[in-house]
Amino acid sequence: MKNLTLIVHADTEQPLADMLRGLKQVSGFTFTHVEGHGAQDDRDPQLSARDRVVGYTPHVRVDILLKGEDVDEVLRTLRAAGGGFAGRGVYWVAEVVQQGRL
């Protein structure tokens, strides 16, 4: 199993949720609201006036547990999507050593 983690701008949350719900490889996912802190670039189109004033941008962290063979297809679908989040986030994939229910 793999954990695909995405960090995307918060305004893409609903279109991303809709897309993930439609993927047969995705049985579920978790959204966590996070803040993106760091050097702010005035040319960054996702920075609103609010983001520039408060010094951070609202983001959503998405964790998706996937079969290893499904990761590339899910990433391909996300990159090709027209939902406004292509090019507006980062991701990483981590090996899941153990999983279960408590």
N, C-alpha and C positions, 0 to 999 in steps of 0.2 A: 504494500500500500504506500501511497505517496500523499503528502499534504501540499496542495497548491495554495500558496498565500498570495493574495493580491492586495496592493494598496492603491486605491483610486480616489479621485476627487469626489467629494460627497455628493455633488450634483448629478453624478452618474449612478447613484444607488438604485433608483427604481428601474431604469432601463437594464441595468446589469442583473438585478433580481429576476426580471421578466425573462431575460435571455437564459440565465442559469436554470430556471425552472423548466425551460423547454428542451434542455439537453438530456438525452437519455443516459449519458455517462454520469450525470450528477444526481445523486440520490438526496442530497441535502447540502446546506452550506450555512455558515455563521457570519453575520456582519457585526463588527465592533467599530464604534465611532472613535476615531483617533485624530490627533492634530499633527500636521506636518510643520515642523520647525526647521529652520535653516536659512541659509542665505537666500534672500528673495530677489528675483530678477524682474525688473520692471517690464521687461519684454515678454514675460510669461503670460500667455493669454488666459490661463485659468485663474490668475490672481484678480480678484475683485478689488474694488476700492476698500471694502471692509477688510479683506485679507492684508492689504498693504498697511492699513492703520493698526490692526491688532497684532500683526507680526507673525501670523501663522495661517495656514489654510486647513479647512476642515476636510478630512479624508475618511474613508471607510476601509477597514481591513476586512478582507474576505478570506475565510479558511474553507477549503473544499477538500474533503477526503476522497481520493480517487484510486482506482486500480492503476498500477504503473503504466499499463499499455494505453490508458485513456488520456493521460496528461497531454501528450502532443496534439491530439485531436481537439481537446477542449481549448488549448492555447491557440491553435489555428482558427477555431471558430471565433474566439474573442478578438483576435487580431483583424479578422475579416468583417467584423460586425459594424454596422452603421449606427450603433446606439449612442455615440458620443463619447465612448470611453477608450477607443483605440488611440494610443499615443498619450493617454492621460494618466498613466499609472506605471507601477513596477510590480514585479512578481518574483517569487522564488519557489523552488520545489525542494521539499525535505523528505527524506526516508522516514516512514513510520515504523518504529521497531516493534511496537506492541500497541494493540487497541483492544477495547472491550467496553462493557457497560458496568457501572457501579450499582 
